[in-house]
Amino acid sequence: MTDVMSPSLTPIPDESGKRSLVARYASLPAWARWATAAAIGVFVLSAVQTFGGDDTTVLTEPGTSGAMLRFSVPILLAALGGLFAERAGVVNIGLEGMMILGTWFGAWGTVNFGSPWAGVICGFVGGALGGLLHAVATVSFGVDHIISGVAINILAPGLMRFMSDQMTIKTNARLDAGNEPAFPFKWQGGSITQSPRAGGLPKIDVPFLAGGKLPGSDERTYNLFGEIDSANIFFVSDIAGIFEGFLNQLSMFTVLAFLLVPISGWVLWKTALGLRIRICGERPEAGESLGVNIYLHKYIGVIMSGGMAGLAGAFITMELSNVYREGQTTGRGFIGLAALIFGNWRPVGLMLGSLLFGYPFVLALRDNTGLGTHSLLLVIAIALLATLAWSIQRQNRNDAIIAGVLASAVLLWWGFSDAAPDWLPNAMPYVTVLLVLIFMSQRLRMPAADGQIYRKGS
Amino acid sequence: MNDSLMKRLVLGAGAPVAAVAFAVGLSSIVLLLSGSNPFSAYGDMIENASRLETFVDILNEATPLYISAVAAAIGFRMNLFNIGVEGQYLLAAFFAAAAGGYFAGLPPVLHVSLILIVAMFVGAFWAGLAGALKVTRGINEVISTIMLNFIAVGGIIAWLIREWADDTGATNSGTTPIDESGQMPSLNGIVEIFTREISKGRELTSVLLIAIIVGVAYHLFINRTRVGFDFRASGFNPLAARAGGVPPKRMVMYAMLISGACAGLVGMAEVLTERYKYDQSFIQGLGFNGIAVALLGRNNPAGIAIGALLFGFLNQSSGILQITGSATPEIVEIMKGIIVLSAVIAYEAVSRIKERDEAKSAAEATERQAPAEPEEVLA
C-alpha cells in the first residue's frame, strides 16, 4: 500500500536547500511524523501565546489540554467506529445516530445498574444495535450506505425520546403509588429530554508524573510535569503543562478510549480477523474466492463500528455532561468521519485528527474572553502560511493560491480585532474541519471498495 | 402477459404499502408493550385527521416538508447527498426575513418577490459552497454540508440575529417584522368555496401554491429537460454519463445550486404567512424531516407529496394523542423513523425481486427460442 500521508499543518520552515530535511521527515515512521507534527503545533501555540500580544494562557494551560483530551475522545471513538466500518467497505454516516443511541443507553445503564461500567457496556451495546441495523440494510438488503445511515440518524433521536418518555411515565407511576422505582425504570428526576444524573468512571491523578497518590497512601507524590510547568520556561513548560493536563484527573474511560487505538490497529492489521475485514473493503471478490465469508465480516465491521459510536455517545453522557440530554452529540459523529479522513483511514492518524478537532470544542467552553480564540486566529494564519510554503515547494498552484488568500484574510481579521466575537468559538470546530479538509482531501487513499454495494457471487 | 403486469403493479405499489404496514405493525407492538391500546390510538388519529381544521393543519405542515424534500431529492437523483438543507433553509429564511423587514413600503408583489429571491439566492449560495468544495477540493458533500449547517446556525445566525435584532431586550428577539405588503394572504377563501367555513383561526398557507409550482417544475425539469436527463444519467451511471459528454463537475455544481435555491424556499411558509420574521423560536428540523420524506417518496414528485402528507398527518396526530391520552405522543416519532427505514429497505428488496424475475424470464425466453428453431426447420 502506498503511503501518501503528510500532515498538512506541518510547517516547512524554509524551502530553499532543505529538501533533504523534507525527505528525511517523509522517511520517518508514521508515529514519529505525527509526533513531530504535534510538537510543531504546540510550539506554534506557545509562541503565539507568548508573543502574540493577547493576555491569555488559555491556549496551553493544563486545564485546556486536559479538556482537549476529554473532548477529543468522542471524536476519536466515532472515528474508530468509522475505521471499522469503512475498512469493511461500508460507509457509516449513521455514526451520529448510533452515538445518540450510546448517549441514552450509557445513561440508562449507569442509572439502572448503579455502576458506570454498566453504562459503558450498555452504551456499546446500544450503539452496536444501531450498527446491526445498518448492516442488515446495507449488507443483506443492499441499500445505499448513505441512505441507510441518514435513515438511522432520523430514527435514533425519536426512538430515544420515546424511551425517555416511557421511563419517565413508568417511574412517576410507581412513585405516585408510593413504591420505589425498580429496574428498568429508575428514572427519577429524569424527563423526556433528560436523564437522571449519570456519573462517569473513576478519575485518577497519575503518580510521580502529575502528583497523584499511590494506592493506600494519602500523600501526594512528586509532580514532575507540574514542577516544570511552574518553572515557566518557554515551550518546555508549555509541553509539560500539556502533559500535566493529560495526566491530571484522568478518567479511566479516556484511558480505555486511547487504548482502543493501538488495539484497533492490532486487530485490523495483525490478526486474521482484521485481514478478512480489510479485504471486504479492498477487494471483496478476491476475498470470496479465497473462502472469506464477506457478509459475515462486513457485519462484524459494521457492528463494531456501531459499538464504538455507542461508546462515544456514552462518553459524552457520562464524562462530559454527567447527564443524557437531547441533541448532545452536536455533529461529532460527522467530525469523527472527518478525523478518519484526516488520518487517511489509519488509527494513529485519526487519533491526531480527533485531538486537533477536539481542541476548538474546548476553547469554545473555556475561552470566556474571546482572547484565546483571537490568538487561535493567528495560529490558523500561521498554519495556512505553512501550507502556502509547502504548496509552493510542491509546485501546487491551486493549493498555494487558496492558502494564501485564506491566510491573508485570517491575518487581517486577527490584526484588526482585539478579541474574537462570541459566536466564533462555537463555529470554530466546524470551520476547522472544513479548513483542514480543504487541504487534505485530495491526496488520501480510502479503502478501494469503500461505499460500494457488494452482492455475493458478483 | 397479464400475469406479469399484475405482478409488476403489485411490486410497484407493494414496497410503500408493505413499509407502512410493517411500520404500523411494529408501532402496534411498541404501543402494546407500553401499555396502550393501538386500535384506540389509531382511531383517534384518523378521527382527528378527518376534521377540516386538522386537514388545514396537515397541509400547512406538509407544505414546507414538500419543498424541503424536493430540495433533497434534486441531489439524490444524481447520488449527491445534500444533507445541509437544514442549514440552507434557516440561513435563507433569516436573510430573507431580514431583507423583507428592512425594505418596508414596497409594492406588495415586488416585496414578496424580493423576499423569495433573497431566500433562493442565499440557499443556493450556501449549498453552492459545499458544491464548490466538492468539485474543486474533493470534500465529501455529506461532511461539508453538515459542517456548514453548524456554521450557519451556531455562527452566522447566532451572530447577526443580535446585531440586527429589532428589540435586543426581548427574550425572543428577531428581525424586524415584515409589514403587510410583504405578507401573503391565506387560502381560506378558496377552500371555503368547496367546504364549510374554517374555524378556530386556522389559515391555509398560500405557500402551498409555491410548493405545487416547485413540484411541477421539479417534475418537468427532471423528466422533460436536457439537464434533467443529464442529472438522471450521471446519477445512474456517472462513468457512462461522462463518456456521453455530461461534465460531472458542472452537474454537481448545478445540482447543489438548484437544490440550495429550492431549500431556500422551505422557510417561506413561516416567513410569509405565519411569523413574518426570523426569531429565536423559528421552526427547525424541516431539513432533516424533508430528507426522510424524500427517501419515503423515492425522489418522485408525487411520491414525495404523499410522504409529506403522511408526515404532516403523523405530526398532527401527536397533538391529539396527547389530548386523548390513548397513547404517548412520542410514538409518532418512532413511526416516522420506522416508516422511512422500512420503506428504504422495501424499495431495495422489491428492485432485487424485479431484477431476479427479469433475469429468469430472459433465461426462459432464450430457452424457449433455442429448441423452437430446429423444429421449424424440420417442418
Boltz contact constraints between the chains, C-beta under 6 A:
constraints:
  - contact:
      token1: [A, 93]
      token2: [B, 142]
      max_distance: 6.0
  - contact:
      token1: [A, 137]
      token2: [B, 345]
      max_distance: 6.0
  - contact:
      token1: [A, 141]
      token2: [B, 345]
      max_distance: 6.0
  - contact:
      token1: [A, 141]
      token2: [B, 348]
      max_distance: 6.0
  - contact:
      token1: [A, 141]
      token2: [B, 349]
      max_distance: 6.0
  - contact:
      token1: [A, 142]
      token2: [B, 348]
      max_distance: 6.0
  - contact:
      token1: [A, 143]
      token2: [B, 344]
      max_distance: 6.0
  - contact:
      token1: [A, 143]
      token2: [B, 345]
      max_distance: 6.0
  - contact:
      token1: [A, 143]
      token2: [B, 348]
      max_distance: 6.0
  - contact:
      token1: [A, 146]
      token2: [B, 81]
      max_distance: 6.0
  - contact:
      token1: [A, 147]
      token2: [B, 344]
      max_distance: 6.0
  - contact:
      token1: [A, 150]
      token2: [B, 291]
      max_distance: 6.0
  - contact:
      token1: [A, 151]
      token2: [B, 340]
      max_distance: 6.0
  - contact:
      token1: [A, 151]
      token2: [B, 341]
      max_distance: 6.0
  - contact:
      token1: [A, 151]
      token2: [B, 344]
      max_distance: 6.0
  - contact:
      token1: [A, 154]
      token2: [B, 292]
      max_distance: 6.0
  - contact:
      token1: [A, 154]
      token2: [B, 337]
      max_distance: 6.0
  - contact:
      token1: [A, 154]
      token2: [B, 340]
      max_distance: 6.0
  - contact:
      token1: [A, 155]
      token2: [B, 337]
      max_distance: 6.0
  - contact:
      token1: [A, 155]
      token2: [B, 341]
      max_distance: 6.0
  - contact:
      token1: [A, 158]
      token2: [B, 333]
      max_distance: 6.0
  - contact:
      token1: [A, 158]
      token2: [B, 334]
      max_distance: 6.0
  - contact:
      token1: [A, 158]
      token2: [B, 337]
      max_distance: 6.0
  - contact:
      token1: [A, 159]
      token2: [B, 334]
      max_distance: 6.0
  - contact:
      token1: [A, 161]
      token2: [B, 330]
      max_distance: 6.0
  - contact:
      token1: [A, 161]
      token2: [B, 333]
      max_distance: 6.0
  - contact:
      token1: [A, 162]
      token2: [B, 330]
      max_distance: 6.0
  - contact:
      token1: [A, 162]
      token2: [B, 334]
      max_distance: 6.0
  - contact:
      token1: [A, 165]
      token2: [B, 328]
      max_distance: 6.0
  - contact:
      token1: [A, 165]
      token2: [B, 330]
      max_distance: 6.0
  - contact:
      token1: [A, 166]
      token2: [B, 34]
      max_distance: 6.0
  - contact:
      token1: [A, 331]
      token2: [B, 146]
      max_distance: 6.0
  - contact:
      token1: [A, 331]
      token2: [B, 150]
      max_distance: 6.0
  - contact:
      token1: [A, 334]
      token2: [B, 143]
      max_distance: 6.0
  - contact:
      token1: [A, 334]
      token2: [B, 146]
      max_distance: 6.0
  - contact:
      token1: [A, 337]
      token2: [B, 143]
      max_distance: 6.0
  - contact:
      token1: [A, 338]
      token2: [B, 143]
      max_distance: 6.0
  - contact:
      token1: [A, 423]
      token2: [B, 155]
      max_distance: 6.0
  - contact:
      token1: [A, 423]
      token2: [B, 158]
      max_distance: 6.0
  - contact:
      token1: [A, 423]
      token2: [B, 159]
      max_distance: 6.0
  - contact:
      token1: [A, 426]
      token2: [B, 154]
      max_distance: 6.0
  - contact:
      token1: [A, 427]
      token2: [B, 151]
      max_distance: 6.0
  - contact:
      token1: [A, 427]
      token2: [B, 154]
      max_distance: 6.0
  - contact:
      token1: [A, 427]
      token2: [B, 155]
      max_distance: 6.0
  - contact:
      token1: [A, 430]
      token2: [B, 147]
      max_distance: 6.0
  - contact:
      token1: [A, 430]
      token2: [B, 150]
      max_distance: 6.0
  - contact:
      token1: [A, 430]
      token2: [B, 151]
      max_distance: 6.0
  - contact:
      token1: [A, 433]
      token2: [B, 147]
      max_distance: 6.0
  - contact:
      token1: [A, 434]
      token2: [B, 147]
      max_distance: 6.0
  - contact:
      token1: [A, 437]
      token2: [B, 139]
      max_distance: 6.0
  - contact:
      token1: [A, 438]
      token2: [B, 137]
      max_distance: 6.0
  - contact:
      token1: [A, 441]
      token2: [B, 137]
      max_distance: 6.0
  - contact:
      token1: [A, 441]
      token2: [B, 138]
      max_distance: 6.0
  - contact:
      token1: [A, 441]
      token2: [B, 139]
      max_distance: 6.0
  - contact:
      token1: [A, 442]
      token2: [B, 138]
      max_distance: 6.0
